[in-house]
Amino acid sequence: MTLYETIFARRSVRRYDKAALDAAALGAIESYVGGVKQLAGQSARFVFAGGEELKGGLAPHAILAYAGDGDAAFVNIGYTLQGVDLWLQSSGYGSVWCGMASPKEAENDYRILLGFGKTDVPLRADESEFKRKKLPDISNEDNAVARAARLAPSAVNFQPWKLTFADGRVTIAANVRGIGRALPGRLYLFDIGIITKHVEVALEHEGKTIAAIEVAGNRKDVSTVVAYEG
């Protein structure tokens, strides 16, 4: 299954086989994570941990994300780890974003973790199983990229984003008005990075070449701009 296909089937998995993965499987995952692309100018650090090293973790393994305090650093973590999330599920593993979990011993620059492991929870059969906002509520166009972006996961499923397509660019703006301002911490910044990865994967599936991804604005007005060609 490709990353694009996985977008339409993934789910946040909360039930796992408690047995740890073997060394070969973990090694392959660590190798993949070590080679993932990050946004320009960003250098988040990713550390693997076992479930016993976590507070509030759901899975037997986790990837801990460490980065600076800037908004772009948070967006980058969402963007980078969502690529890992899609890859893990395309490879037969379960995975879940854990905004409320944390390592028992964390450094000051710890930000969030992605849990993963073996699971018997099936992927979704199709996009009808997703609970998401209607496309016109989040995008100025109805197209294949917007439909893939719409399925991105987000904290408490709030979906704090608005997409605008124009002139070879997709702008993904944070939409955290009203109740969205109550989202814990800056979880919506990870969410903006997560949907940005979905946009990138979908554009590439459509045969487009990504020219640049930039983070603009700050805090409640943060946005990413994905420029593409083709």
C-alpha positions as CSV (number, residue, x, y, z in Angstrom):
1,M,0.0,0.0,0.0
2,T,1.4,3.4,-0.9
3,L,1.4,6.4,1.5
4,Y,-1.4,8.0,-0.6
5,E,-3.6,4.9,-0.4
6,T,-2.9,4.7,3.3
7,I,-4.4,8.2,3.8
8,F,-7.8,6.8,2.9
9,A,-7.5,3.8,5.2
10,R,-5.4,4.8,8.3
11,R,-6.9,5.1,11.8
12,S,-5.6,6.1,15.2
13,V,-4.9,2.7,16.8
14,R,-5.5,2.4,20.6
15,R,-5.2,-1.4,21.0
16,Y,-1.9,-3.2,20.6
17,D,-0.2,-6.5,21.0
18,K,1.8,-5.9,24.2
19,A,4.8,-7.9,22.9
20,A,7.7,-5.8,21.7
21,L,8.8,-5.8,18.1
22,D,11.9,-7.8,17.3
23,A,15.3,-6.2,16.8
24,A,15.1,-6.5,13.0
25,A,11.7,-4.8,12.8
26,L,12.7,-2.0,15.1
27,G,15.9,-1.5,13.2
28,A,14.0,-1.1,9.9
29,I,11.7,1.5,11.5
30,E,14.6,3.4,13.0
31,S,16.4,3.4,9.7
32,Y,13.3,4.8,8.0
33,V,12.8,7.5,10.6
34,G,16.5,8.4,10.4
35,G,16.1,9.2,6.7
36,V,12.8,11.2,6.7
37,K,12.7,14.6,5.2
38,Q,12.1,17.6,7.4
39,L,11.0,21.1,6.5
40,A,13.7,23.4,5.3
41,G,15.6,24.9,8.2
42,Q,14.3,22.5,10.8
43,S,16.1,19.7,12.6
44,A,13.9,17.9,15.1
45,R,15.4,15.0,17.0
46,F,13.6,11.7,17.2
47,V,14.3,9.1,20.0
48,F,12.8,5.6,20.3
49,A,11.4,4.5,23.6
50,G,9.6,1.4,25.0
51,G,6.1,1.7,26.5
52,E,7.5,1.1,30.0
53,E,9.4,4.4,29.6
54,L,6.3,6.4,29.1
55,K,3.5,8.0,31.2
56,G,0.1,7.6,29.6
57,G,1.4,5.8,26.5
58,L,-0.9,3.5,24.6
59,A,1.5,1.5,22.5
60,P,4.5,-0.8,23.2
61,H,6.9,1.6,21.3
62,A,7.1,5.3,20.8
63,I,9.0,7.9,18.8
64,L,9.7,10.9,20.9
65,A,10.0,14.2,19.2
66,Y,12.4,16.9,20.5
67,A,12.7,20.4,19.0
68,G,13.1,24.1,19.7
69,D,10.2,26.2,20.9
70,G,9.4,28.0,17.6
71,D,6.1,27.6,15.9
72,A,7.8,26.2,12.7
73,A,9.5,23.6,14.9
74,F,6.1,22.3,16.0
75,V,4.7,22.3,12.5
76,N,7.8,20.4,11.3
77,I,7.2,17.7,13.9
78,G,3.7,17.2,12.7
79,Y,4.8,17.2,9.0
80,T,7.6,14.8,9.6
81,L,6.0,12.3,12.0
82,Q,2.8,12.1,9.9
83,G,4.9,10.8,7.1
84,V,6.2,8.1,9.6
85,D,2.6,7.5,10.7
86,L,1.5,6.8,7.1
87,W,4.5,4.6,6.5
88,L,4.0,2.5,9.6
89,Q,0.4,1.8,8.8
90,S,1.2,1.1,5.1
91,S,3.7,-1.5,6.5
92,G,1.2,-3.3,8.7
93,Y,1.7,-1.6,12.0
94,G,-0.6,0.4,14.2
95,S,0.2,4.0,15.2
96,V,-1.3,6.8,17.2
97,W,-0.4,10.4,18.0
98,C,-0.3,10.8,21.8
99,G,-0.5,14.5,22.8
100,M,-1.2,13.8,26.5
101,A,1.5,11.1,26.9
102,S,5.1,11.8,27.8
103,P,8.4,10.1,28.7
104,K,8.9,9.5,32.4
105,E,12.3,11.2,32.0
106,A,12.0,14.0,29.4
107,E,14.4,16.8,28.4
108,N,13.1,20.3,28.2
109,D,12.7,20.3,24.5
110,Y,10.4,17.2,24.4
111,R,7.3,18.0,22.3
112,I,5.1,15.0,21.5
113,L,5.2,11.3,20.7
114,L,3.9,8.9,18.1
115,G,3.1,5.5,19.5
116,F,3.3,2.3,17.4
117,G,3.4,-1.5,17.5
118,K,1.7,-4.7,16.3
119,T,-2.1,-4.6,16.3
120,D,-5.1,-6.6,15.1
121,V,-7.1,-3.5,14.6
122,P,-7.9,-3.3,10.9
123,L,-7.4,-0.3,8.6
124,R,-10.6,1.5,7.6
125,A,-12.4,0.0,4.6
126,D,-12.9,3.4,2.9
127,E,-13.2,7.1,3.6
128,S,-16.9,6.8,4.6
129,E,-15.6,5.5,8.0
130,F,-13.9,8.8,8.8
131,K,-15.7,11.5,10.9
132,R,-14.5,14.8,9.3
133,K,-15.8,18.2,8.4
134,K,-17.5,18.6,5.0
135,L,-15.1,19.6,2.3
136,P,-16.6,23.0,1.6
137,D,-16.0,23.9,5.3
138,I,-12.2,23.4,5.0
139,S,-11.3,24.1,1.3
140,N,-12.1,26.6,-1.4
141,E,-11.9,23.8,-4.0
142,D,-13.2,20.2,-4.3
143,N,-10.3,18.2,-5.8
144,A,-8.3,15.1,-5.1
145,V,-5.7,16.9,-3.0
146,A,-8.3,18.5,-0.8
147,R,-10.1,15.2,-0.3
148,A,-6.9,13.5,0.9
149,A,-6.1,16.5,3.1
150,R,-9.6,16.4,4.7
151,L,-8.8,12.9,6.2
152,A,-5.8,14.1,8.2
153,P,-6.0,13.3,12.0
154,S,-6.0,16.2,14.5
155,A,-6.1,16.8,18.2
156,V,-9.6,15.9,19.6
157,N,-10.6,15.7,15.9
158,F,-11.0,19.5,15.8
159,Q,-9.5,19.9,12.3
160,P,-8.2,23.4,12.8
161,W,-7.4,24.3,9.2
162,K,-8.5,26.0,6.0
163,L,-7.1,25.2,2.6
164,T,-6.9,27.7,-0.3
165,F,-5.8,26.6,-3.8
166,A,-4.5,29.3,-6.1
167,D,-1.8,29.6,-8.8
168,G,0.3,26.5,-8.1
169,R,0.2,27.0,-4.3
170,V,-1.8,25.4,-1.5
171,T,-2.1,27.6,1.6
172,I,-3.1,25.8,4.8
173,A,-4.0,28.3,7.4
174,A,-4.7,27.6,11.1
175,N,-8.4,28.0,11.9
176,V,-8.6,27.9,15.6
177,R,-11.3,30.5,16.3
178,G,-13.9,30.0,19.0
179,I,-13.7,26.8,20.9
180,G,-10.5,25.9,19.0
181,R,-8.6,28.3,21.2
182,A,-9.1,25.9,24.1
183,L,-7.0,23.2,22.4
184,P,-4.3,22.2,24.9
185,G,-0.9,23.8,24.4
186,R,-0.1,24.3,20.8
187,L,-1.4,21.0,19.5
188,Y,-2.9,22.7,16.5
189,L,0.6,23.5,15.2
190,F,1.3,19.8,15.0
191,D,-2.0,19.5,13.2
192,I,-1.0,22.0,10.6
193,G,2.1,20.0,9.9
194,I,0.1,16.8,9.7
195,I,-2.3,18.1,7.0
196,T,0.6,19.6,5.2
197,K,2.1,16.1,4.8
198,H,-1.2,14.9,3.4
199,V,-1.2,17.7,0.9
200,E,2.3,16.9,-0.2
201,V,1.6,13.2,-0.6
202,A,-1.6,13.9,-2.6
203,L,0.1,16.4,-4.9
204,E,2.9,14.0,-5.6
205,H,0.3,11.3,-6.3
206,E,-1.2,13.7,-8.9
207,G,2.2,14.0,-10.6
208,K,3.1,17.4,-9.2
209,T,6.6,18.3,-8.1
210,I,6.9,20.1,-4.7
211,A,8.9,23.3,-5.2
212,A,8.9,24.5,-1.6
213,I,7.0,24.3,1.7
214,E,7.2,27.4,3.9
215,V,5.8,28.2,7.3
216,A,4.4,31.7,7.6
217,G,2.8,33.7,10.4
218,N,2.8,32.7,14.0
219,R,0.7,31.1,16.7
220,K,-3.1,31.4,16.0
221,D,-2.3,32.8,12.5
222,V,0.3,30.3,11.4
223,S,0.1,28.8,7.9
224,T,2.0,26.6,5.6
225,V,2.3,27.3,1.9
226,V,3.0,24.4,-0.4
227,A,4.3,25.5,-3.8
228,Y,4.2,23.0,-6.6
229,E,4.9,22.6,-10.4
230,G,3.5,20.4,-13.1
